[in-house]
Amino acid sequence: MAEENHFKNHHEDFMIACLELALIARQSGNNPVGSVIVKDGHIIARGVERVKEHNDITFHAEIEAIRSATELLNSQDLSGCTLYSTHEPCVMCSYLIRHSKIHTVVIGTTSGETGGIHSRFPLLLDKKIKKWGKPPKIVEGVLEKDCQEL
């Protein structure tokens, strides 16, 4: 039980960082989504939603965080990493998460019909695409109320 609480608090600390990034996104007129990538207990990359700012759909917070992490590590293999996001990654982001082999995905709130977990296209859960290997571990509902209030 104590170990479970440790992980819960740990997840909450990283989700607070995501919430701070989501506020930056909202202040610049974008959807309030923030994402961080953690390796060995440290944030190695951050992403802020900037779709409207750049007029480019690929500027999702999760994609920005993955871009930064792959550049920092000089590798597309992020298998030792955990991605945190205020919102369930969409199908587009989920494809990149799977391609990058991210080990764990922690989300605050769901995204409904466009999400990579709860939509008709649950790419984050798919076991049939062999080249992606095992799906990431999914942790949902971390600071959910705070993420929904955004």
C-alpha positions as CSV (number, residue, x, y, z in Angstrom):
1,M,0.0,0.0,0.0
2,A,2.8,2.4,0.8
3,E,4.5,1.7,-2.5
4,E,1.2,2.4,-4.3
5,N,0.8,5.8,-2.6
6,H,4.4,6.6,-3.5
7,F,3.7,6.0,-7.2
8,K,0.4,8.0,-6.9
9,N,2.2,11.0,-5.4
10,H,5.0,10.6,-8.0
11,H,2.4,10.6,-10.8
12,E,0.7,13.6,-9.3
13,D,4.0,15.6,-9.2
14,F,4.6,15.0,-12.9
15,M,0.9,15.8,-13.7
16,I,1.3,19.1,-12.0
17,A,4.1,19.9,-14.4
18,C,1.7,19.0,-17.3
19,L,-1.0,21.2,-15.8
20,E,1.4,24.2,-15.8
21,L,2.3,23.5,-19.4
22,A,-1.5,23.3,-20.3
23,L,-2.0,26.7,-18.8
24,I,0.7,28.1,-21.1
25,A,-1.1,26.5,-24.0
26,R,-4.5,28.0,-23.0
27,Q,-3.0,31.5,-22.4
28,S,-1.7,31.4,-26.0
29,G,-5.2,30.5,-27.4
30,N,-4.5,26.7,-27.8
31,N,-6.3,23.8,-26.3
32,P,-5.1,23.4,-22.7
33,V,-2.9,20.3,-23.1
34,G,0.5,19.8,-21.5
35,S,2.8,16.8,-21.6
36,V,6.1,15.7,-20.1
37,I,8.4,12.7,-20.7
38,V,10.1,11.2,-17.7
39,K,13.2,8.9,-17.7
40,D,14.8,7.6,-14.5
41,G,12.6,9.8,-12.4
42,H,13.4,13.1,-14.1
43,I,11.6,15.2,-16.7
44,I,13.6,15.0,-19.9
45,A,11.2,16.7,-22.3
46,R,8.2,19.0,-22.2
47,G,5.4,19.7,-24.7
48,V,2.9,22.5,-24.9
49,E,-0.1,22.4,-27.3
50,R,0.6,24.9,-30.1
51,V,-1.7,23.9,-33.0
52,K,-3.4,27.2,-33.4
53,E,-0.2,29.2,-32.9
54,H,1.6,27.3,-35.7
55,N,-1.6,26.5,-37.8
56,D,-0.3,22.9,-37.8
57,I,-2.2,19.9,-36.4
58,T,1.1,18.1,-35.5
59,F,1.9,20.6,-32.8
60,H,0.2,18.5,-30.1
61,A,1.8,18.6,-26.6
62,E,2.6,14.9,-26.7
63,I,4.3,15.1,-30.1
64,E,6.3,18.1,-29.0
65,A,7.5,16.2,-25.9
66,I,8.4,13.2,-28.0
67,R,10.3,15.4,-30.5
68,S,12.3,16.9,-27.7
69,A,13.0,13.5,-26.0
70,T,14.2,11.9,-29.2
71,E,16.4,14.8,-29.9
72,L,17.9,14.8,-26.4
73,L,18.5,11.0,-26.4
74,N,19.4,10.9,-30.1
75,S,17.1,7.9,-30.5
76,Q,13.5,7.2,-31.5
77,D,13.5,4.4,-28.9
78,L,11.9,5.8,-25.8
79,S,11.2,2.4,-24.2
80,G,12.6,3.5,-20.8
81,C,10.3,6.5,-20.6
82,T,6.9,7.4,-19.3
83,L,4.7,10.0,-21.0
84,Y,2.4,12.1,-18.9
85,S,-0.4,14.2,-20.5
86,T,-3.3,16.2,-19.1
87,H,-5.5,14.5,-21.7
88,E,-5.7,11.1,-23.3
89,P,-3.5,11.2,-26.4
90,C,-5.4,11.3,-29.7
91,V,-5.0,8.6,-32.4
92,M,-2.2,10.6,-34.1
93,C,-0.2,11.0,-30.9
94,S,-0.9,7.4,-30.0
95,Y,0.7,6.2,-33.2
96,L,3.8,8.1,-32.4
97,I,3.8,6.9,-28.8
98,R,3.6,3.3,-30.0
99,H,6.3,3.9,-32.7
100,S,8.6,5.3,-29.9
101,K,8.0,2.3,-27.7
102,I,7.1,4.5,-24.7
103,H,6.7,2.1,-21.7
104,T,4.0,3.9,-19.7
105,V,1.3,6.5,-20.5
106,V,-0.2,8.5,-17.6
107,I,-3.2,10.7,-18.3
108,G,-5.4,13.0,-16.4
109,T,-8.6,12.8,-18.3
110,T,-10.1,11.0,-21.4
111,S,-10.6,12.5,-24.8
112,G,-13.6,10.6,-26.0
113,E,-14.0,9.7,-29.6
114,T,-10.6,10.9,-30.7
115,G,-8.6,9.2,-28.0
116,G,-6.0,6.4,-28.4
117,I,-7.5,4.4,-25.5
118,H,-11.3,5.0,-25.5
119,S,-12.1,5.6,-29.1
120,R,-13.1,3.1,-31.8
121,F,-9.3,3.2,-32.7
122,P,-7.6,2.3,-29.4
123,L,-4.0,2.3,-30.8
124,L,-2.5,2.5,-27.3
125,L,-4.0,-0.9,-26.5
126,D,-3.6,-2.7,-29.8
127,K,-1.7,-6.0,-29.6
128,K,-2.0,-7.0,-33.3
129,I,0.6,-4.6,-34.8
130,K,3.7,-6.8,-34.2
131,K,6.4,-4.2,-35.0
132,W,5.1,-2.0,-32.1
133,G,5.6,-4.8,-29.6
134,K,3.8,-4.8,-26.2
135,P,1.3,-1.9,-25.6
136,P,2.3,0.6,-23.0
137,K,1.1,0.4,-19.4
138,I,-1.8,2.9,-19.0
139,V,-2.5,4.9,-15.8
140,E,-5.7,7.0,-15.9
141,G,-7.3,9.6,-13.8
142,V,-4.3,11.3,-12.2
143,L,-5.5,14.7,-11.0
144,E,-8.5,14.1,-13.2
145,K,-10.6,16.9,-11.8
146,D,-7.8,19.5,-12.3
147,C,-7.3,18.3,-15.9
148,Q,-11.1,18.4,-16.7
149,E,-11.3,22.0,-15.3
150,L,-8.9,23.2,-17.9
